[in-house]
Amino acid sequence: MPSTSESAARAPSDPARRVAMDPHGPVLVEGPVEIVLDDGTVARSDRFMVAVCTCLRSRTYPWCDTSHRPRERADTPAEDRNSR
């Protein structure tokens, strides 16, 4: 939640940032985005949509790399995967 000074610095006419919540995946945020990490460093993305990791498994944290998705075993034959 923004502090009072951050809220006062933004003009009322500034468009709100759109965020999409997915209980089984990342938080999708319309970019550009800056994220302040626990150690104070800032991660920035200029993309039009950013996936922010919420599972903490991502190797590219704070950005999502889809590590939250269940993985199939590589030795499962293709016909077995399609029959599910």
PyMOL commands that set and color helices and strands:
alter all, ss='L'
color gray80, all
select helices_A, chain A and resi 4-9+78-82
alter helices_A, ss='H'
color red, helices_A
select strands_A, chain A and resi 19-20+27-30+33-36+42-45+49-52
alter strands_A, ss='S'
color yellow, strands_A
deselect
rebuild
show_as cartoon
